[in-house]
Amino acid sequence: MESYNKYRVLGVFNRKFKISEPHAPPEVTAAFKQYAEGATHMRAEQLLKFLVDYQGCTAAHAEEIMAKLFLHRHNIIGLTLDHFFHFLFNSDLNAPINSQVHHDMSAPMQHYFIYTGHNSYLIGNQLNSECSEVPIINALENGVRGIELDLWPNSAKDNIHVYHGKTLTPPVPLLKCLESIKKHAFIKSPYPVIITLEDHLPPHLQAKVAEMVTHVFGDMLYCPDSESLDAFPSPNDLKNKIILSTKPPKEYHTANDKPDHTSPLHEKYTSESDDEVGEEKLRSSGAPEYKRLIGIRAGNAKKGLRQSLKDGSNNVSRLSLSEQRLEKAADLYGTDVIRFTQRNILRIYPKGMRVTSSNYKPMIGWMHGAQMVAFNMQGHGKLLQIMKGLFRSNGGCGYVKKPDFLMKKGVNNEVFDPKLTLPVKMILKVSVYMGDGWRHDFSHTHFDAYSPPDFYTKVYIIGVGADGAKEKTGIKKDEWIPYWNEEFVFGLRIPELAVLRIEVRDHDTSEKGDFGGQTCLPVWELRQGIRAVPLYDRKGLKYNSVKLLMRFHFHYDSSL
């Protein structure tokens, strides 16, 4: 029975639009005819050939898909075109990327990009929003592996609060944060959680922190055998472990300013100044029990940034830089940054003027091997969507193996130079066939009060330098199930770091157009072939039904 959407125009007359059911686009029909060899049904062995040859599946993965596909289809000849189309448009069976951990997780920690949050306890802006354990929980349950806590004495100086120093942010007790981390750390991923402590505590409260973390985490806490590590363990070595990362007590600054909630926000985050020393005196001692619990030691740039990057120490450490200092270092001595990250961990954090909890472009950090590109996770902007896109890699476990070119070193200590002009390494073809699901997830007047939506799709490459590109499909007027059947071609020089961003909008001549969904996918993880691509809202929540049918085809020369 046919169904219609009815729209009342100006309260005077009705407009009626027929609702059609989705059907296979021409490319799907052509693939079916080819592999079914002109028959009306595609047999199991023909489907296997399609999955291996056209979709690029391994034989084992193809067998796994077929087992699920035929689970409730006993005694059937094979798949009809309609069955074949619905299989391809099923994002559970035919996802665009691998949902399982598949990178080598046995390399030392510096070989990985680590999903990292900044000021993880803040619900909103950096100036006066509430501090809470809730955003910490949300981050962990979304796969974030790096949590930052700013530690300050309470007014009585007998306990520890977490808040953004020298701002109006009301504090949350440290104990509540630690207990939340313990409970939620390994729900999404078994790989280690790094707690970065920005410490503004006197020795007696450092001792209390040591007591707290030991009591709360127990055997979950990673305690290295010696105070200094000559190499980092691997994520596999530290499964289900909590790692504290901070500077040893003797390197902490004496707090000249008493923390309070009334002083204005400084241009620079005072809590993240481990790359600058200034005129403050260093403490000569600290709580030894606290020092023993530090799993990743943080250093500083007191000898100068370049000298710190070229430090010939036998011990490994973590260094933190603001986004501005990274830009400066990348411009002046980018290869030194890469050499540093081949053995040590580099953390990047937002500049102090980002009071609205906005974020910066992550690509420069990734391009220079920075493992912990720390982001404000409480927002919903495009940059955060790109960050989430990269960390959909490797099953969303929060650790992504860095490209080999960032870890290679030549016989004369030469490393990759980010300033080099590189040839195209991969040709990526992206086809946007069709979309569906809006009619189920939105009211029929959500996009337009008088007619169905006029959808179009934007396709972006977020990449290094010349790899950045954008395209868009034509507009399909008055269609809940738009068919575009358009292909775009991108030449990529560093596909390992590229992110494919897809956004659907409803065209409106008077405005920017209504948002219809988005997703970001790591290019290097894309599965070839025709794939069902689920879309997400602005907050990163997956829609129940909205998805696109797309095809990805790529060719690359691994020798380049």
N, C-alpha and C positions, 0 to 999 in steps of 0.2 A: 504494500500500500504506500502510495506516495505521501510525503509530508512536506510542509511548507513553514517558512518563517513569515509572520505577518507584521508589518510596520505601519503604525498610524502616523500619517503625515499632517502636521499642523492641526490635528484634531478634525480634519475634514474628510480625508479619503485614505484608503488602505493600499499598501503595496505588498505584493505577495511574491516570495522567492522560493523556488523549489529547492529542497535539500536533497542532494545526490549522495549516494554511497561511494566510497573511494574505490577506484579501479586501478589496475596495473598500468603504469606509464609505459610508453613505447619501448624503452630500453629493457624493462623487466620482461615484457612480452617477447622481445627479441632473444634475450638470454634463455628464456624458457624454451622457445622453439629450437634454439641451437642445441641445447643439452638434452632435451626430450626427443631430439631427432625427428621433429615434426609430428610426434604422437600427441594424444590428448592428455597423457599422464607422464610424469617424470618418475622413472623407476629409481629404486634406492641407489643402484650403482651409478646411475646418471647424476643423481644429486651429489653423490660423493665426488664425482669428477668435477662438477660445478664448484663445489666448496674448495677443492684443492687447487684447481686450475684458475678459476675466475676470482674467487674470494681470497686466495692465498693462504688457506688454512693448512696446518699440518694434518697429516692423516689421522693422528690421535685426536686432535681437536674436532676434525670433521666427524669422526665416529661418535664423539661425545654429543655433538649437536644433533646428529641423526637419532641417537638413542632418546634424547629428550623430545624430538620432533615426532617420532613414531610411537611414543610411549602410550598414547591413547588412540592410536590409529591401527588397530589390529585388522588383519585380513583385508588390506586395501591394495589396489594395484599400484598406486604411487600417488604423487602429488598432482592435482590439477593446477592450472594457471592461477586460479583464485587461492588455493592453498599455498602455492609457491610465493605469491605476492604477500599474503598475510604473514608468512614466515619471515620474509625479508623485512617487513615493516614491524617486526617484533623486537624491541630494543633489549629484551632479556636474552633472546636467542641469537641476536644479530647485532651486537653492540659495536660501536666504532673503535673502541680501545679495549685492551685486556683488563679485566677487573681483578686479576690475581697478581700477587707479588711475583715478579719474574726477573728482576735484576739480581746480579751477584751481590749478596749482602755480607760477604766475608772480607771485604777490603777495609782498611782503616777508615775512621769516621770522616777524615778530610776529603775522601773521595766522593762525598755525597752532598747534594743540595738538601738542606734540612728545613722543613716547613716551620717557620718561626714567627711568633707573635711579638708585638711591642707593647709595653705597658698593659700586660694581659688582663689586668684587674679592672680596667676602666670600662664602664658601660657606654659612655659617650665621648664628649670632647675632653681635651687635655687640661682644661682650666678649672671647671667646677662640676663635672659630672660625678656620679656616684662611683665609689670603688666597691667591688663585689666579687664574690667567688663565681657568680653566674657566667660572666664572659669567659672565665678560665675553663669552666665545664664545657661551654659551647665550643670553644676552640679545640679542646682535647677530643671531643666527640666528632669533630670534623677532620681529625687527623693531624692537627698541629702538634709538633714534637718539641718546639722550643717555647717555653713560658718565661716571661719576665716579671719579677717582683721587685719593687722598690721598698727597701726596709728602713724604717725610721723609728726612733724611740717614741713611746707615748708621752703624754705630758708629765706623768710621774716618773718617767725614765726607769720603769720597772717591767715594761713589756714592749712587744714589737707590733707596730702597725704597718700596714701596706697602703701607700698612697703616693700620688705624684707630688714630690716635694716642692715647697714654695708656691703652692697653688691653693685653690679653694676646694679641692677634692676631698670629701669626707672619707676617713679611713675605713679599712676592713681589717680585722685581726689576722695576723699571719697564720695562726693555728687553723682558722677556718679555711684559708687558701690551701694549706698543706693537706688537710683532710680531704678536701675536694679533689685535689690532684691525685691522691692515693686511690680514691674511689673510681675515678673516671679515666685515669691515665691510659689504660690498655684495653678499653672497650672497642675502639676503632682500629688500633694497630698494636702489635706486640713489641714494636721497636722502641728503643730508649727515649725517654722524655728528659730533656735538658732544662733545668731551672736556672735561668740567669739571675743572679742576685745582685742588685745595685744596692750596696751596703753603706748605710750612714750611721752605723751603730758603734757605741763604745765597747770595749772588750767584754764587760760583764754581760751585755746583751748578745754579743756574738756567742758567748758560751751558752746562753739560753737558747739561741737558734740551734746550736749543735744538739742540745738536749731535745728540742722539739722534733727536729727532722729525724733524729735517731729513734725517738719513741714512735713517731707516726709511720715512718717508712720501714723501719726494721731491716730485714734482709733484702728489701727492694732497693735499698740505697747502695749505689756503687761507690766503694771506697778503694782507691788504688793502693797497691802495696807500698809504693814509695811516694814521697812528696812531689817528685818531678817525674814526668813520663818522657821516655825517649821516642815513643810512638803511641798513637791512639789505638784503642781496641776497635773492633768492627761492630756494626749494628747487630750482627748475629751473636757476637760475644756478649752483648749487653741487652739481650731480649728481656723485656719485663723489668728493666732496671731504671731507677731515677738517678740522674747525674746532676750534681751541683756544679755550677760554673760561676766563679767570681775571682777577685784578686785575693791573694794571701793576705792575712791581716796586717803584716808589717808594711804592706804597700798601700794601705788605705790612707786617705786624707783625713786630717783632723777637721772636724766640722766647725768652721768659724761662725756659721750662721745657724741659729737654733731653728729647727723645723717648726713651722706653724702653718695655719690655714688662712692667713690674712695677707701675706706678702704677694705682690703681683708676679705673674709668670715671667721668668727671665727669657731672653731670646734664645739662650742655649739651655738644654736640659742639663741641670747640674748633676742629675743622677746618672748621666751617661758620659761623664767626662774622663773615662779611663784612657782616652787618647790624648788628654791634655793635663798637665800637672799644675801649672800656674805657680803661685807663691805659697801655697799651703804647705805646712810641715808634714812629713811622713811620720806615722806612728812607728815606734821602735819595737813594739811587741803587740801581740794579740792573743786571743784564746787558742791554745794549741789544739784543743779538741775540735774546734771549728775548722782550723786549718787542715786537719787530717781528713775531713769529709769532702774536700774540694776535689772533684773528679776531673774537671777541665779548668786549668788555671788561666786566668786572664792577665794579660800584660798591659803595658801602656806605651805611649810614644814619647816618653820623657827625653829620649836621646834624639828626637826628631823622627818624623814619620818615615822617611826613606831609610834611615838607619835601622829603625825597628823592623821594617819590611825585609831588610837584608841581614837581620840578626843571624849570626852563625852559631847560635846556641845548639847544643845537642838535645835540648829538651823542647817538646812541643807545647804550644799554648794557643790561647784565643786572643784576638785583638778586635776591639770595636772601633768603628769609624762612623761618623755622621755621613749622610748622603753627600753633603758638600765636600767633605774631605776625601771621600772616595772619588768624586769627580775630578778633584785636583790631582790626586795620586794617579788616576787612570790617564789623565792628560800628560803628566810629566814623566811618569815611570810605570807604565802599565805592565811591562814584563816583570818588574820586581813584585808587583801585586800578585801576579800569577805564580811566580816562584814561591812566594810566601804561602799561598793557598795550596800548593802541592804537598806541603808538609804540616801546615798549621791551619787553624780555623779562623776565618774572618767573618765578623758580624757587622752588618750595616743597619743603621737605625735612622728614622726620619728626623729631619731638621726641627729645631725647637719652635719655629714659627707655624708649624702645622697644628694649631690649637684646635681645629675642627676635626682632628683625627683623620685627615686626608693622608694619601700615600704618594709615593714617588715611583718613577719608572724603574722596575726591577731589573731590566735587561742589562744595564751597565754592570750591576753586581754579578749577575750570572756569567756575563761575558768574561769577567776577570776572576772567576772561580770562587767568589764569595759564597760560602756554604750557608750562612744564616742571614738572609735578606729579610730583616724583621719588618713586619707590616702591622698596622692597626687593623685588627680583625673585626671591629665593631661596626664598620661602615659597609656600604653596598656599592661602591663605585666600580668603574670599568677596570681600574688597575688591580683592585682586589679580585675581580673576576679572572683577570689574566693570571694572577698568582695561583688562584684555585685551579685554573686550567693546567698549569705546569704540574701541580701536585696531584692531578688525577693520574699522572704517570705511576707505574709500578704498583698498581692496585690501590692507590690512594693511601699508602702506608706511611707517608710523611718523609720518606727518604728516597731520593732520586739519584741514581748513579750519574756522576758528572761525565760529560763526553770525554773520550780518550784524549782528544787533542789538548784539553786543559791540564792533563796530568803527565803528558809526555815531556821528556827532557832529552836534548841531544847530547852528543859526546862532548861538546864544548859548553855545556850548561845552557844551550839556547832553548827557549820555550816559545810557545805560540805568541805572536804579536797581534793584539787586537786591532792595531791601526793598519794592518796590511789590507790591500784590496784583493779580494779572493774571487776566483771564478765560480760560476754557478755549479753547485754540487748535485742538486736535486731539481727535477721538474715535477711539480705537483699539479695534478689536474683535479679540480673539485667540481662535481656536477650537482646541481640542486634540482631534483626532480619534482618533488611535491611536498605538501605538508597537510597535517590533519590533527584534530584534537581540540581545537579552540571551541568548536560547537558543543563539546562536552564540558569544558572547564570554565566557560564564560557564558554570561547571559547573552541572548541574541541582540541586545541593544548596547552591549559593553563598548564596542568599537564605534558604532554609528547608530544613532537613534532611528534612522530612516532606511537603512539598507545593510546588507552583510558587509564585512570588511573588505578593504582593498589592500591585500597583503603584498609585500615585497621583502626580499631577503638581502641583507648586507653580509658580505664575506670579507673578512680582514685577515691579513697575515701580520701578526705582531712579532717582529724579529729584529735582528741586529742590522743597523745601518740600512743598506739598500734592499734588504729583504722585506721591509715594511711595504704593504700594498693593501688596496681595498677595491672591491668591486660590488655591484649590486644587480639583482635581477630586475626584470620589468615588473610592472604593477598589474596584478590580476584583480580586476574590479568585481565586486559583489560576489565573492567566492569564499565560502567557509573551508573548502578543500581546494587550495590553489595548486595548479600544475604549471611549473615554470620551464622545466626541461632545458636548463641553461648550464653551460660549462665555462669555467674560468681556469686560466693557466698561470701558475706562479713559478718563477725561477728563484731558487733559494740557495744562498751561499753557506749559511750555517743552519741547516734544518734541525739540528740537534737541539737548538735553543728557541726555535720558532713555535708560536702558539697560534692556532687557527681559531679566530673568533667569529661566531655566527650570530646574527641578530635579525629577528623578524619584526617588522613594523607595519602598521596600518596607515596607508597614505592619507594625508589630510592636507588639502591645498592651503588651508589657512594657518596651520600649525606644523610643528615638527613631525607629528604623527604619533599614534598610540603605540606603546610598547607591546610586542606580542611574544616575547621570549628570547632567550639568549643561551649560548653555551660557549665555553672555551676548551679547546682540545689540544694536547701536545702533538705537534706534527710528527715527531719521531716515533710516536706510539700508534699512529693511525693504522688501522687495518685496511688493506686494499679491498676494493670491491664495492658492492651496493650495501649500504648500511643504514640502519634506523638510528637517528640521532635525537635523543630526548632533549627538550629545552627546559630552561630554568627561569624563575622570575628574577627580579632585580636583586633580591636578597640571597639568591643562590639556592632557593628551594625548588626542587624538581616538580614540574607540573604532573598531574595525574595522567594526562592523555596527550599533551601537545608534543609533537615530534615531526622531524623532517625525514624524508627518504633521500639519501644522497649517495654519490659514488666518489670514492677516492682512488686515484691511480697515480703512481709515482715511479719515476725512474731516476736512479742516482748512480754516480760513479764513486765507489768507495776509495778509489786510488787518489782522488783529489784531496 
